[in-house]
Amino acid sequence: MKPCFLPTARQMNWLIAIGMGSVFYACFLRFRVIENTPVFLACQAGLDTWLCASLRLGMRLFNEGVFGAVALGAALLHLLWPSLLLFAIALAAAGFGLVMQNGALAGLAAGLLVLSLARPARGSR
């Protein structure tokens, strides 16, 4: 039987940190900045801080659906050619996309990531 894609313990720790960091920052951005009316209005009025720059970038990427598209693209590539880097990119983008409500593509990407864990690892015979 061919060995499946299975990250080592060290790699899994990094994947957990990347996934949780992505979801944490997306929650912070959504609930403490976007849905917090005084902060959002101050940023819209032209406040020039790293938080407002992050908000502007996040809103621009959200409006274009970039989070879900990147997550889906990386998950599809990971399904075809399993690699830790593609898994990490898809995991971070899917977590950010699900929180920021790019749910259709990000949810599909999350499902493909789960499905890709059953694929044989690259280079295995």
N, CA, C and O atoms as a GROMACS GRO file, in nm:
protein
  500
    1MET      N    1   0.084  -0.118   0.000
    1MET     CA    2   0.000   0.000   0.000
    1MET      C    3   0.088   0.124   0.000
    1MET      O    4   0.188   0.129   0.072
    2LYS      N    5   0.054   0.224  -0.079
    2LYS     CA    6   0.132   0.346  -0.090
    2LYS      C    7   0.112   0.432   0.035
    2LYS      O    8   0.000   0.443   0.085
    3PRO      N    9   0.219   0.493   0.087
    3PRO     CA   10   0.204   0.580   0.203
    3PRO      C   11   0.132   0.709   0.165
    3PRO      O   12   0.157   0.766   0.059
    4CYS      N   13   0.042   0.754   0.251
    4CYS     CA   14  -0.034   0.876   0.226
    4CYS      C   15   0.047   0.998   0.268
    4CYS      O   16   0.148   0.986   0.338
    5PHE      N   17   0.001   1.114   0.224
    5PHE     CA   18   0.064   1.239   0.266
    5PHE      C   19   0.044   1.254   0.416
    5PHE      O   20  -0.069   1.268   0.463
    6LEU      N   21   0.152   1.251   0.490
    6LEU     CA   22   0.144   1.259   0.635
    6LEU      C   23   0.258   1.346   0.687
    6LEU      O   24   0.373   1.303   0.686
    7PRO      N   25   0.226   1.468   0.731
    7PRO     CA   26   0.333   1.554   0.784
    7PRO      C   27   0.392   1.497   0.912
    7PRO      O   28   0.324   1.427   0.988
    8THR      N   29   0.518   1.527   0.935
    8THR     CA   30   0.583   1.485   1.060
    8THR      C   31   0.527   1.569   1.175
    8THR      O   32   0.450   1.663   1.153
    9ALA      N   33   0.565   1.535   1.296
    9ALA     CA   34   0.517   1.608   1.414
    9ALA      C   35   0.561   1.754   1.409
    9ALA      O   36   0.483   1.844   1.441
   10ARG      N   37   0.685   1.779   1.371
   10ARG     CA   38   0.734   1.917   1.362
   10ARG      C   39   0.658   1.994   1.255
   10ARG      O   40   0.620   2.109   1.277
   11GLN      N   41   0.635   1.932   1.140
   11GLN     CA   42   0.560   1.998   1.035
   11GLN      C   43   0.416   2.023   1.077
   11GLN      O   44   0.358   2.128   1.046
   12MET      N   45   0.358   1.928   1.148
   12MET     CA   46   0.220   1.945   1.196
   12MET      C   47   0.210   2.061   1.294
   12MET      O   48   0.112   2.134   1.293
   13ASN      N   49   0.312   2.078   1.380
   13ASN     CA   50   0.310   2.191   1.472
   13ASN      C   51   0.312   2.323   1.395
   13ASN      O   52   0.241   2.417   1.432
   14TRP      N   53   0.391   2.332   1.289
   14TRP     CA   54   0.392   2.452   1.208
   14TRP      C   55   0.258   2.473   1.138
   14TRP      O   56   0.210   2.586   1.129
   15LEU      N   57   0.198   2.366   1.088
   15LEU     CA   58   0.068   2.379   1.022
   15LEU      C   59  -0.040   2.426   1.120
   15LEU      O   60  -0.125   2.507   1.084
   16ILE      N   61  -0.036   2.375   1.242
   16ILE     CA   62  -0.132   2.420   1.344
   16ILE      C   63  -0.112   2.568   1.372
   16ILE      O   64  -0.209   2.643   1.382
   17ALA      N   65   0.013   2.611   1.386
   17ALA     CA   66   0.040   2.752   1.412
   17ALA      C   67  -0.004   2.841   1.296
   17ALA      O   68  -0.061   2.948   1.318
   18ILE      N   69   0.020   2.797   1.175
   18ILE     CA   70  -0.022   2.875   1.057
   18ILE      C   71  -0.174   2.883   1.049
   18ILE      O   72  -0.228   2.991   1.027
   19GLY      N   73  -0.242   2.771   1.067
   19GLY     CA   74  -0.388   2.771   1.060
   19GLY      C   75  -0.452   2.853   1.170
   19GLY      O   76  -0.543   2.932   1.143
   20MET      N   77  -0.405   2.836   1.292
   20MET     CA   78  -0.464   2.912   1.402
   20MET      C   79  -0.429   3.060   1.393
   20MET      O   80  -0.511   3.145   1.426
   21GLY      N   81  -0.308   3.092   1.349
   21GLY     CA   82  -0.270   3.233   1.331
   21GLY      C   83  -0.356   3.301   1.226
   21GLY      O   84  -0.396   3.416   1.243
   22SER      N   85  -0.383   3.231   1.119
   22SER     CA   86  -0.466   3.286   1.012
   22SER      C   87  -0.609   3.312   1.062
   22SER      O   88  -0.664   3.420   1.039
   23VAL      N   89  -0.666   3.215   1.129
   23VAL     CA   90  -0.803   3.231   1.181
   23VAL      C   91  -0.807   3.339   1.290
   23VAL      O   92  -0.901   3.418   1.294
   24PHE      N   93  -0.706   3.344   1.376
   24PHE     CA   94  -0.703   3.444   1.482
   24PHE      C   95  -0.696   3.585   1.424
   24PHE      O   96  -0.771   3.673   1.466
   25TYR      N   97  -0.606   3.607   1.326
   25TYR     CA   98  -0.595   3.741   1.269
   25TYR      C   99  -0.720   3.779   1.191
   25TYR      O  100  -0.761   3.895   1.192
   26ALA      N  101  -0.782   3.682   1.123
   26ALA     CA  102  -0.906   3.711   1.051
   26ALA      C  103  -1.018   3.748   1.148
   26ALA      O  104  -1.096   3.839   1.121
   27CYS      N  105  -1.026   3.678   1.261
   27CYS     CA  106  -1.127   3.713   1.362
   27CYS      C  107  -1.100   3.850   1.421
   27CYS      O  108  -1.192   3.929   1.441
   28PHE      N  109  -0.972   3.880   1.449
   28PHE     CA  110  -0.937   4.012   1.501
   28PHE      C  111  -0.976   4.120   1.402
   28PHE      O  112  -1.037   4.220   1.440
   29LEU      N  113  -0.942   4.101   1.276
   29LEU     CA  114  -0.972   4.200   1.174
   29LEU      C  115  -1.122   4.218   1.157
   29LEU      O  116  -1.171   4.330   1.142
   30ARG      N  117  -1.196   4.109   1.158
   30ARG     CA  118  -1.339   4.119   1.134
   30ARG      C  119  -1.414   4.177   1.254
   30ARG      O  120  -1.494   4.269   1.239
   31PHE      N  121  -1.389   4.123   1.373
   31PHE     CA  122  -1.472   4.160   1.487
   31PHE      C  123  -1.420   4.282   1.563
   31PHE      O  124  -1.499   4.351   1.627
   32ARG      N  125  -1.291   4.311   1.558
   32ARG     CA  126  -1.237   4.425   1.632
   32ARG      C  127  -1.216   4.548   1.545
   32ARG      O  128  -1.195   4.658   1.597
   33VAL      N  129  -1.220   4.530   1.412
   33VAL     CA  130  -1.196   4.644   1.324
   33VAL      C  131  -1.316   4.670   1.233
   33VAL      O  132  -1.373   4.779   1.236
   34ILE      N  133  -1.354   4.572   1.154
   34ILE     CA  134  -1.461   4.593   1.056
   34ILE      C  135  -1.595   4.615   1.124
   34ILE      O  136  -1.668   4.708   1.089
   35GLU      N  137  -1.630   4.530   1.220
   35GLU     CA  138  -1.760   4.542   1.285
   35GLU      C  139  -1.760   4.638   1.404
   35GLU      O  140  -1.865   4.659   1.465
   36ASN      N  141  -1.646   4.694   1.437
   36ASN     CA  142  -1.636   4.796   1.542
   36ASN      C  143  -1.652   4.931   1.473
   36ASN      O  144  -1.557   4.980   1.412
   37THR      N  145  -1.768   4.991   1.481
   37THR     CA  146  -1.803   5.109   1.403
   37THR      C  147  -1.707   5.226   1.421
   37THR      O  148  -1.665   5.284   1.320
   38PRO      N  149  -1.669   5.266   1.544
   38PRO     CA  150  -1.578   5.380   1.555
   38PRO      C  151  -1.442   5.358   1.486
   38PRO      O  152  -1.389   5.449   1.422
   39VAL      N  153  -1.388   5.240   1.500
   39VAL     CA  154  -1.259   5.211   1.435
   39VAL      C  155  -1.275   5.209   1.284
   39VAL      O  156  -1.192   5.265   1.212
   40PHE      N  157  -1.379   5.145   1.236
   40PHE     CA  158  -1.403   5.137   1.092
   40PHE      C  159  -1.421   5.276   1.033
   40PHE      O  160  -1.364   5.307   0.928
   41LEU      N  161  -1.500   5.361   1.099
   41LEU     CA  162  -1.524   5.496   1.047
   41LEU      C  163  -1.397   5.581   1.052
   41LEU      O  164  -1.373   5.662   0.963
   42ALA      N  165  -1.316   5.562   1.156
   42ALA     CA  166  -1.189   5.636   1.163
   42ALA      C  167  -1.096   5.595   1.048
   42ALA      O  168  -1.029   5.680   0.989
   43CYS      N  169  -1.094   5.468   1.018
   43CYS     CA  170  -1.011   5.422   0.906
   43CYS      C  171  -1.065   5.473   0.773
   43CYS      O  172  -0.988   5.509   0.684
   44GLN      N  173  -1.197   5.476   0.760
   44GLN     CA  174  -1.256   5.528   0.637
   44GLN      C  175  -1.233   5.677   0.621
   44GLN      O  176  -1.230   5.729   0.509
   45ALA      N  177  -1.217   5.747   0.734
   45ALA     CA  178  -1.194   5.892   0.730
   45ALA      C  179  -1.050   5.925   0.696
   45ALA      O  180  -1.018   6.042   0.671
   46GLY      N  181  -0.961   5.825   0.693
   46GLY     CA  182  -0.825   5.850   0.650
   46GLY      C  183  -0.719   5.831   0.755
   46GLY      O  184  -0.605   5.874   0.735
   47LEU      N  185  -0.750   5.769   0.868
   47LEU     CA  186  -0.649   5.742   0.970
   47LEU      C  187  -0.541   5.653   0.908
   47LEU      O  188  -0.571   5.554   0.841
   48ASP      N  189  -0.415   5.690   0.931
   48ASP     CA  190  -0.304   5.619   0.866
   48ASP      C  191  -0.225   5.538   0.970
   48ASP      O  192  -0.123   5.584   1.021
   49THR      N  193  -0.274   5.418   1.001
   49THR     CA  194  -0.205   5.328   1.093
   49THR      C  195  -0.192   5.192   1.026
   49THR      O  196  -0.252   5.168   0.920
   50TRP      N  197  -0.113   5.102   1.087
   50TRP     CA  198  -0.098   4.967   1.031
   50TRP      C  199  -0.231   4.894   1.033
   50TRP      O  200  -0.258   4.812   0.946
   51LEU      N  201  -0.315   4.924   1.132
   51LEU     CA  202  -0.445   4.859   1.143
   51LEU      C  203  -0.536   4.899   1.028
   51LEU      O  204  -0.604   4.815   0.969
   52CYS      N  205  -0.536   5.028   0.994
   52CYS     CA  206  -0.619   5.075   0.884
   52CYS      C  207  -0.565   5.027   0.749
   52CYS      O  208  -0.642   4.999   0.657
   53ALA      N  209  -0.433   5.019   0.738
   53ALA     CA  210  -0.375   4.965   0.614
   53ALA      C  211  -0.412   4.818   0.598
   53ALA      O  212  -0.442   4.772   0.488
   54SER      N  213  -0.409   4.745   0.708
   54SER     CA  214  -0.449   4.604   0.706
   54SER      C  215  -0.597   4.591   0.671
   54SER      O  216  -0.636   4.500   0.597
   55LEU      N  217  -0.678   4.681   0.724
   55LEU     CA  218  -0.822   4.680   0.692
   55LEU      C  219  -0.844   4.706   0.544
   55LEU      O  220  -0.921   4.636   0.480
   56ARG      N  221  -0.777   4.807   0.490
   56ARG     CA  222  -0.795   4.839   0.348
   56ARG      C  223  -0.752   4.722   0.259
   56ARG      O  224  -0.821   4.689   0.162
   57LEU      N  225  -0.639   4.661   0.291
   57LEU     CA  226  -0.593   4.546   0.214
   57LEU      C  227  -0.689   4.429   0.226
   57LEU      O  228  -0.724   4.366   0.126
   58GLY      N  229  -0.733   4.400   0.348
   58GLY     CA  230  -0.827   4.290   0.370
   58GLY      C  231  -0.960   4.312   0.298
   58GLY      O  232  -1.015   4.218   0.241
   59MET      N  233  -1.010   4.434   0.300
   59MET     CA  234  -1.137   4.463   0.232
   59MET      C  235  -1.122   4.452   0.080
   59MET      O  236  -1.211   4.401   0.012
   60ARG      N  237  -1.009   4.499   0.029
   60ARG     CA  238  -0.988   4.491  -0.116
   60ARG      C  239  -0.978   4.344  -0.160
   60ARG      O  240  -1.037   4.305  -0.261
   61LEU      N  241  -0.904   4.263  -0.084
   61LEU     CA  242  -0.892   4.121  -0.118
   61LEU      C  243  -1.024   4.048  -0.099
   61LEU      O  244  -1.057   3.958  -0.176
   62PHE      N  245  -1.102   4.088   0.002
   62PHE     CA  246  -1.232   4.026   0.025
   62PHE      C  247  -1.327   4.057  -0.090
   62PHE      O  248  -1.396   3.967  -0.138
   63ASN      N  249  -1.331   4.182  -0.133
   63ASN     CA  250  -1.423   4.221  -0.241
   63ASN      C  251  -1.394   4.147  -0.371
   63ASN      O  252  -1.485   4.123  -0.450
   64GLU      N  253  -1.270   4.113  -0.393
   64GLU     CA  254  -1.233   4.040  -0.515
   64GLU      C  255  -1.243   3.889  -0.498
   64GLU      O  256  -1.227   3.815  -0.595
   65GLY      N  257  -1.269   3.841  -0.377
   65GLY     CA  258  -1.279   3.697  -0.353
   65GLY      C  259  -1.146   3.626  -0.358
   65GLY      O  260  -1.140   3.508  -0.393
   66VAL      N  261  -1.039   3.696  -0.324
   66VAL     CA  262  -0.904   3.640  -0.336
   66VAL      C  263  -0.879   3.528  -0.237
   66VAL      O  264  -0.814   3.429  -0.272
   67PHE      N  265  -0.930   3.541  -0.114
   67PHE     CA  266  -0.903   3.439  -0.012
   67PHE      C  267  -0.953   3.302  -0.056
   67PHE      O  268  -0.881   3.203  -0.047
   68GLY      N  269  -1.076   3.296  -0.102
   68GLY     CA  270  -1.132   3.169  -0.147
   68GLY      C  271  -1.064   3.117  -0.271
   68GLY      O  272  -1.042   2.996  -0.284
   69ALA      N  273  -1.031   3.206  -0.364
   69ALA     CA  274  -0.967   3.163  -0.489
   69ALA      C  275  -0.827   3.108  -0.462
   69ALA      O  276  -0.789   3.005  -0.519
   70VAL      N  277  -0.750   3.175  -0.377
   70VAL     CA  278  -0.615   3.126  -0.344
   70VAL      C  279  -0.625   2.993  -0.271
   70VAL      O  280  -0.548   2.900  -0.299
   71ALA      N  281  -0.719   2.984  -0.178
   71ALA     CA  282  -0.735   2.859  -0.103
   71ALA      C  283  -0.772   2.744  -0.197
   71ALA      O  284  -0.716   2.635  -0.187
   72LEU      N  285  -0.866   2.768  -0.286
   72LEU     CA  286  -0.908   2.663  -0.379
   72LEU      C  287  -0.796   2.626  -0.474
   72LEU      O  288  -0.775   2.507  -0.500
   73GLY      N  289  -0.724   2.724  -0.528
   73GLY     CA  290  -0.613   2.695  -0.619
   73GLY      C  291  -0.504   2.614  -0.551
   73GLY      O  292  -0.454   2.516  -0.607
   74ALA      N  293  -0.466   2.654  -0.429
   74ALA     CA  294  -0.361   2.582  -0.358
   74ALA      C  295  -0.408   2.442  -0.318
   74ALA      O  296  -0.330   2.347  -0.322
   75ALA      N  297  -0.536   2.428  -0.280
   75ALA     CA  298  -0.587   2.296  -0.243
   75ALA      C  299  -0.593   2.203  -0.364
   75ALA      O  300  -0.562   2.084  -0.353
   76LEU      N  301  -0.632   2.257  -0.480
   76LEU     CA  302  -0.632   2.174  -0.601
   76LEU      C  303  -0.492   2.132  -0.640
   76LEU      O  304  -0.469   2.016  -0.676
   77LEU      N  305  -0.397   2.224  -0.633
   77LEU     CA  306  -0.259   2.188  -0.664
   77LEU      C  307  -0.205   2.087  -0.563
   77LEU      O  308  -0.130   1.997  -0.599
   78HIS      N  309  -0.244   2.104  -0.436
   78HIS     CA  310  -0.199   2.008  -0.334
   78HIS      C  311  -0.261   1.870  -0.358
   78HIS      O  312  -0.198   1.768  -0.332
   79LEU      N  313  -0.384   1.867  -0.408
   79LEU     CA  314  -0.449   1.740  -0.438
   79LEU      C  315  -0.374   1.668  -0.551
   79LEU      O  316  -0.361   1.546  -0.550
   80LEU      N  317  -0.326   1.746  -0.650
   80LEU     CA  318  -0.254   1.686  -0.762
   80LEU      C  319  -0.109   1.653  -0.726
   80LEU      O  320  -0.061   1.545  -0.758
   81TRP      N  321  -0.041   1.746  -0.660
   81TRP     CA  322   0.100   1.729  -0.622
   81TRP      C  323   0.115   1.760  -0.474
   81TRP      O  324   0.141   1.874  -0.438
   82PRO      N  325   0.100   1.661  -0.388
   82PRO     CA  326   0.106   1.686  -0.244
   82PRO      C  327   0.239   1.749  -0.202
   82PRO      O  328   0.347   1.696  -0.232
   83SER      N  329   0.229   1.861  -0.133
   83SER     CA  330   0.348   1.927  -0.078
   83SER      C  331   0.306   2.005   0.046
   83SER      O  332   0.193   2.052   0.057
   84LEU      N  333   0.398   2.016   0.138
   84LEU     CA  334   0.370   2.085   0.263
   84LEU      C  335   0.343   2.233   0.241
   84LEU      O  336   0.256   2.290   0.307
   85LEU      N  337   0.416   2.296   0.150
   85LEU     CA  338   0.398   2.438   0.124
   85LEU      C  339   0.259   2.467   0.069
   85LEU      O  340   0.193   2.561   0.114
   86LEU      N  341   0.213   2.389  -0.028
   86LEU     CA  342   0.079   2.408  -0.083
   86LEU      C  343  -0.028   2.385   0.023
   86LEU      O  344  -0.128   2.456   0.027
   87PHE      N  345  -0.006   2.285   0.108
   87PHE     CA  346  -0.102   2.258   0.216
   87PHE      C  347  -0.109   2.377   0.311
   87PHE      O  348  -0.218   2.417   0.352
   88ALA      N  349   0.006   2.434   0.346
   88ALA     CA  350   0.009   2.548   0.438
   88ALA      C  351  -0.058   2.670   0.377
   88ALA      O  352  -0.133   2.740   0.446
   89ILE      N  353  -0.033   2.698   0.250
   89ILE     CA  354  -0.096   2.812   0.184
   89ILE      C  355  -0.246   2.794   0.178
   89ILE      O  356  -0.321   2.886   0.207
   90ALA      N  357  -0.291   2.675   0.140
   90ALA     CA  358  -0.435   2.649   0.131
   90ALA      C  359  -0.501   2.656   0.269
   90ALA      O  360  -0.612   2.706   0.281
   91LEU      N  361  -0.433   2.606   0.370
   91LEU     CA  362  -0.488   2.609   0.506
   91LEU      C  363  -0.504   2.753   0.556
   91LEU      O  364  -0.608   2.788   0.612
   92ALA      N  365  -0.401   2.835   0.537
   92ALA     CA  366  -0.408   2.974   0.582
   92ALA      C  367  -0.514   3.053   0.505
   92ALA      O  368  -0.591   3.127   0.565
   93ALA      N  369  -0.519   3.037   0.375
   93ALA     CA  370  -0.616   3.110   0.294
   93ALA      C  371  -0.759   3.063   0.321
   93ALA      O  372  -0.852   3.144   0.323
   94ALA      N  373  -0.777   2.933   0.343
   94ALA     CA  374  -0.911   2.881   0.373
   94ALA      C  375  -0.959   2.931   0.508
   94ALA      O  376  -1.075   2.969   0.523
   95GLY      N  377  -0.871   2.931   0.608
   95GLY     CA  378  -0.910   2.982   0.739
   95GLY      C  379  -0.947   3.128   0.733
   95GLY      O  380  -1.048   3.169   0.791
   96PHE      N  381  -0.868   3.208   0.664
   96PHE     CA  382  -0.898   3.350   0.650
   96PHE      C  383  -1.026   3.370   0.571
   96PHE      O  384  -1.109   3.455   0.606
   97GLY      N  385  -1.044   3.293   0.463
   97GLY     CA  386  -1.163   3.306   0.380
   97GLY      C  387  -1.291   3.267   0.451
   97GLY      O  388  -1.395   3.330   0.431
   98LEU      N  389  -1.285   3.164   0.534
   98LEU     CA  390  -1.406   3.122   0.606
   98LEU      C  391  -1.449   3.227   0.707
   98LEU      O  392  -1.569   3.252   0.722
   99VAL      N  393  -1.356   3.288   0.776
   99VAL     CA  394  -1.390   3.391   0.874
   99VAL      C  395  -1.437   3.519   0.805
   99VAL      O  396  -1.530   3.584   0.852
  100MET      N  397  -1.372   3.555   0.694
  100MET     CA  398  -1.406   3.679   0.624
  100MET      C  399  -1.522   3.660   0.525
  100MET      O  400  -1.549   3.749   0.444
  101GLN      N  401  -1.589   3.549   0.531
  101GLN     CA  402  -1.709   3.519   0.455
  101GLN      C  403  -1.687   3.508   0.304
  101GLN      O  404  -1.770   3.553   0.226
  102ASN      N  405  -1.576   3.449   0.265
  102ASN     CA  406  -1.557   3.398   0.130
  102ASN      C  407  -1.580   3.247   0.138
  102ASN      O  408  -1.497   3.168   0.093
  103GLY      N  409  -1.694   3.210   0.196
  103GLY     CA  410  -1.717   3.074   0.240
  103GLY      C  411  -1.732   2.969   0.134
  103GLY      O  412  -1.695   2.854   0.156
  104ALA      N  413  -1.785   3.004   0.017
  104ALA     CA  414  -1.809   2.902  -0.084
  104ALA      C  415  -1.678   2.839  -0.132
  104ALA      O  416  -1.661   2.718  -0.123
  105LEU      N  417  -1.588   2.921  -0.181
  105LEU     CA  418  -1.462   2.867  -0.231
  105LEU      C  419  -1.372   2.818  -0.119
  105LEU      O  420  -1.305   2.716  -0.133
  106ALA      N  421  -1.369   2.892  -0.007
  106ALA     CA  422  -1.284   2.851   0.105
  106ALA      C  423  -1.333   2.720   0.167
  106ALA      O  424  -1.251   2.638   0.209
  107GLY      N  425  -1.463   2.700   0.173
  107GLY     CA  426  -1.517   2.575   0.225
  107GLY      C  427  -1.485   2.458   0.133
  107GLY      O  428  -1.453   2.349   0.179
  108LEU      N  429  -1.495   2.482   0.003
  108LEU     CA  430  -1.459   2.378  -0.093
  108LEU      C  431  -1.310   2.344  -0.081
  108LEU      O  432  -1.272   2.228  -0.089
  109ALA      N  433  -1.228   2.446  -0.061
  109ALA     CA  434  -1.084   2.423  -0.044
  109ALA      C  435  -1.056   2.343   0.082
  109ALA      O  436  -0.971   2.254   0.081
  110ALA      N  437  -1.127   2.373   0.191
  110ALA     CA  438  -1.108   2.298   0.315
  110ALA      C  439  -1.146   2.151   0.294
  110ALA      O  440  -1.078   2.061   0.345
  111GLY      N  441  -1.253   2.126   0.221
  111GLY     CA  442  -1.292   1.989   0.190
  111GLY      C  443  -1.188   1.917   0.106
  111GLY      O  444  -1.160   1.800   0.128
  112LEU      N  445  -1.131   1.988   0.009
  112LEU     CA  446  -1.026   1.928  -0.074
  112LEU      C  447  -0.900   1.900   0.007
  112LEU      O  448  -0.829   1.802  -0.020
  113LEU      N  449  -0.871   1.984   0.106
  113LEU     CA  450  -0.756   1.957   0.193
  113LEU      C  451  -0.775   1.828   0.272
  113LEU      O  452  -0.682   1.749   0.286
  114VAL      N  453  -0.895   1.808   0.323
  114VAL     CA  454  -0.923   1.684   0.396
  114VAL      C  455  -0.912   1.565   0.300
  114VAL      O  456  -0.855   1.462   0.336
  115LEU      N  457  -0.966   1.580   0.181
  115LEU     CA  458  -0.959   1.473   0.082
  115LEU      C  459  -0.815   1.444   0.041
  115LEU      O  460  -0.779   1.329   0.014
  116SER      N  461  -0.733   1.547   0.036
  116SER     CA  462  -0.595   1.528  -0.009
  116SER      C  463  -0.510   1.452   0.092
  116SER      O  464  -0.404   1.401   0.056
  117LEU      N  465  -0.554   1.441   0.216
  117LEU     CA  466  -0.479   1.364   0.314
  117LEU      C  467  -0.481   1.214   0.283
  117LEU      O  468  -0.400   1.138   0.336
  118ALA      N  469  -0.574   1.171   0.196
  118ALA     CA  470  -0.582   1.029   0.159
  118ALA      C  471  -0.501   0.999   0.032
  118ALA      O  472  -0.492   0.883  -0.009
  119ARG      N  473  -0.442   1.101  -0.029
  119ARG     CA  474  -0.362   1.081  -0.151
  119ARG      C  475  -0.224   1.029  -0.115
  119ARG      O  476  -0.171   1.060  -0.008
  120PRO      N  477  -0.165   0.950  -0.205
  120PRO     CA  478  -0.027   0.907  -0.182
  120PRO      C  479   0.069   1.025  -0.181
  120PRO      O  480   0.048   1.123  -0.252
  121ALA      N  481   0.172   1.015  -0.102
  121ALA     CA  482   0.273   1.120  -0.096
  121ALA      C  483   0.353   1.123  -0.225
  121ALA      O  484   0.362   1.023  -0.296
  122ARG      N  485   0.412   1.238  -0.255
  122ARG     CA  486   0.492   1.252  -0.375
  122ARG      C  487   0.617   1.165  -0.363
  122ARG      O  488   0.682   1.161  -0.258
  123GLY      N  489   0.649   1.095  -0.470
  123GLY     CA  490   0.769   1.013  -0.472
  123GLY      C  491   0.749   0.874  -0.412
  123GLY      O  492   0.844   0.794  -0.411
  124SER      N  493   0.631   0.842  -0.364
  124SER     CA  494   0.608   0.708  -0.308
  124SER      C  495   0.566   0.613  -0.420
  124SER      O  496   0.501   0.654  -0.517
  125ARG      N  497   0.602   0.489  -0.405
  125ARG     CA  498   0.567   0.390  -0.508
  125ARG      C  499   0.479   0.284  -0.450
  125ARG      O  500   0.439   0.191  -0.520
   0.00000   0.00000   0.00000
